[in-house]
C-alpha cells in the first residue's frame, strides 16, 4: 500500500493538482463518468440488440451486464473486503490527493449532483476494492472482442483509459484497478463459454413478449 499511495500522490500532483493539466482532467472525467453504473456499456448493448448483425453479441453483452449488476455491487464485494479509499486514509499522501480535488474548482464535491464532464469524487463511506468501472469495462471489452476484433481492440483501449482515470483521480489503489481488469477479463471469458445457450434464451423471451403484446392487441 505504501508504494501505491506514493504513486497516486505523484500522479495527483502531476495531473489534478496542476492547473496546466485541466484539459486532461476534463478528458479523464468524461471517460470515468461515462462508465458510472457502466452506462456507456448499457448503451452499447442496447444498440447491438437493435442491429441484426450485432444482435448475438448484444445478447451476451446484456446478460453480462445483468450479471455484473447482480454480483458486483457495494453490498457484496466492496463491503466484504472493506478497503478504505486512498482519499480517506490517515496519511499525508492521502491528504494531498484529497486536497488537490477539493482545491480545484473544476470538480464537484462529494454528494452534489454530477454533470457529465465533471468528476464527483466518492463519499467517505464507499469502499475501494475492487474498481467496478475497470471490472465492467474489461468484461464488456472482452465480449465485444470475441465477435468483432477491431471494435474489441478499441474497447480494450477505452477500458485501459477507464482504469487510468480511476487512478488519475486517486479514488482507487493500483491493485484495485489491476484486479478489476483481470476479473473483468476472466468473467467475460466465462460468460462467452455459455454464449450458445444465451441466444436461444433471448429468442424465447423475445417471442413470449411479442406473443403477449399480440394477445393484448387482439383482446
N, C-alpha and C positions, 0 to 999 in steps of 0.2 A: 504493500500500500504506500510505502514511503516514496518509492520511485514514481508511482502513479500520480501522487499529489504534486511532486516536483514537476513532472511533465505537464500536468494540467495547469499549474500556476504559470509556467513559462509560456504555454500556448495561449492562456488568457491574457497575459501581459502583451504578447505579440499581436493578438487579434482584437478581442472585445475591448481591452483596456487601451488600445491605440486608436486615436481618432482618425488617423490616416487610413485605417483599415475598415472604415464604416461601410464601404461598398461590399467588402467580403462578408461582413456581419449581416448585411441585408440579404445577400445570396444564401448564406447559411441558414438564416431564419426562415426564408421561403421554403427551402428544402426540408428543414426539420418540421415546420408547420404542416407541410403537405402530407406528412406521414402520421400526423396526430390521429389516433384511432384508425391507423392505416387507411385514411380517407382516399388517398390517391390510388391505392391498390383496389379499393372497393369500386371506384370509378372505372378503372381498367377492366375489372371483372365484368361489370355491367355492359361496357362497350363490347367486350369479347362475346358475351352471351347474345348480343343483338346481331352479331355478324356471323353468318353461316360458316365461313372459312375458319373462324377463330372460336367457334362455339364450344368445341370439345375442351380446349384449353380453358375457356371461361368457366365451364362446369367444374373442372378440377380446382381452378383458382378460387371459385366461390366456396367450394367445400373446405378448402384450406383456410380461408378467411373465417368461416364459421367455426372451424376447429380452433383457430387462433383466439377468437373471441371467447370461446368456452374455457379453454385451458390456460391461456396466458392473460392473467389479469392480476390486479393488486392483491386480491384475497388469496390467491394460490401461491404463486412463485415468489413474488416480491415480499409478501408478508411472512412467508415461511423462512426465507433467508434473513430478512430484516437488516439489510445492509444500508447504512446511512449514506445519503448522497454526499459527494465530495464538497458540495457547497456549505454543508452544515456541520462539518466535523470541528472539534475543538482544536484547531490548528491554525497557525498564522497563514499558511498557504491557502487554506480554505477561506479564510477571511479575505484574502487578496482576490480570490476568484469571485466571491460574492460581491465584494466592494466594486469590482470592475463592472459587474452587471448593474448594480444599484446606481452607480455614478454616471451611467450612460443614459441620456435622455431618449435614446433610440428605442429602448425596451420598456415594456410594461412591467410593473412589479407583480409578484405572485398574487393571485386572487382576483385580478382585474380581467375584464373581457379581452381576449386577444384579437387582434385584427390581422388578417393574412399579410404576411411580410414583416410582422413584428413578433419578437420572441417573448413568450411568457415563461419565465423560469418556474420550476415546480415548487410546490409547497414543502415546508419542512417535514410534514407528516408523511410524505411519499418516500418510498424506498428506491434503491438504486439498482439492485441486481435482479434480472439482467436487463439489457436495453431492449424494450419492446419495439421501438422504432426500427432498430437494426434487425432484430429477430424476424419481424413481419416482412421487412423489405427483402431480406435474403431468401426467405421462404418463397415469396412470390416470384422473385427473380429466377430462382432455381426451376420453378414450374414453367415459367414462360420460356426459359432457355431450352427445355425439353422439346417444345413444339416449334419454336421459332428462334433459331440460334442467333441471328443478327440482332433481333429485338432483345433477346435474352442478355446478350453481352452489354447492350446499352442499359438494361435494367440492373445488371450487376455493378456497372459504373455508378449508377444512381444510388444503389444500395450502399456502396462504399462511401459516397458523399454524405449519405444519411448518417452512417456511423460516425464519420468525422465531425459532422455538425453537432452531435451529442457530446463529443469531446471538446469541441471548439467552445461551447458554452459552459463546459465544466459540470454538466449535470449527471455525467456517468464516469466511472472509472474505465480505463482502457480494457481491463479484464471483463467488465460488464459488456462492452461492445464486442470484444473478441468471442466471448461465449455466446452472445446473441447471434453473431454471424454464423458460428459453427452449428448451433442448434437450429437456426433457420434453414441452413442447407440440409441438415440431417432430416428435419421434419418434412421439408419439401420433397426430398428423395423418397421418404417413406410413403408420403401421400401418393406420389407418382406410381408406386408399386400397385396401387389399387385403382388406377385410372380407368381400367377396363370395366370395373364394377360400378364406377361412379356415373358414367354416361347413361347406362340403362335406367338407373335410379332416377336420374334427372328427367329422362324421357317419360317415365311412368308418372312422375309428379306433374310434369307439364300437361300430359294427357288428362289427368284427373282434374286439374284446374280448368282446362278447356272444356271438359265434359260438364263440370258444374256450371260454368258460365252459359253454356248452350242450354242446359236444363232450366236455368233461371229465365233465359230469354224466351223459351218455349212455354213456360208456365203461365 
